[in-house]
């Protein structure tokens, strides 16, 4: 245990981020000493204990890292924010920590003395701590989190997923979160392609998510979309592993449909685009996927409509027009026929 205590001490001295040493649920030591008054929220600790190396988000875009050690010990690092915290946000964090209002100023001082760090550097710091403690060369970002995407391991990913709740805050923090989204979708896209997801589909899907992200003006919506994006890629990799598509023409058609859901797509136009006979394309597509190309187009449009309903404030009429349905009534009929609920009911449920 003495080695772990020294590790925590030197880690804090280097990173200037609070470090806690737990044995089971008991806090053994922390650095700086005043951090004893501000232990990580219980919900974050529960999440951290789920994996050997983990990074979990709390509210207000702050996060914690954890590394499990032998003998039931656990090193927790955080809180940490990629941007300096404003006093109003620190006030909300104080409430989350359960710190009495009379101790607010000392808590604010504690927050101000905590170093800001971008997410990539923080992940590397966790990897270093894991190497020192467990003698393992592990990058938690690539090997655990994105490894789930590459392998299509949706259940394992669910256990690593984090629920976050944050409010609307300053535009600089929003831009920071959007920048993190861009990095994340790039890495997820690469992991999905390594896992066998078709390159054209992966790039088309990532481009769709980037366009959606740029339309958002609330940091919570960006975080929610990021979580949805990761799960979407992971599930598509799992599906690709179970239903391989050897036909390169079919792959290219799928990618084309995904990239053009906002156009009035017709089978004959797609066949002309790829220079093949309409009947031949339809038969090859049905043989490979077991559904008609027309039905696949409709499914892709409905999939995007669900994302737009859940993560944007676009009206049902705007979504119907954007996805080139004949009219709003047609969109609503098709949506309810496939989903069992109206677009409005779906949005209310998901929001």
Secondary structure, 3 states (H helix, E strand, C coil): CHHHHHHHHHHHHHHCCCEEEEECCEEEEEECHHHHHCCCCHHHHHHHCCCCEEEEECHHHEEEEEEECHHHEEEEEEEEECCCCCHHHHHHHHHHHCCCHHHHHHHHHHHHCCCCCCHHHHHHHHHHHHHHHHCCCCCHHHHHHHHHHHHCCHHHHHHHCCCCCCCCCCHHHHHHHHHHHHHHHHHHHHHHHHCCCCHHHHHHHHHHHHHHHHCCCCHHHHHHHHHHHHHHHHHHHHHHHHCCCCCHHHHHHHHHHHHCCCCCCCHHHHHHHCCCCHHHHHHHHHHHHCCCHHHHHHHHHHHHHHHHHHHCCCCHHHHHHHCCCCCHHHHHHHHHHHHCCCHHHHHHHHC
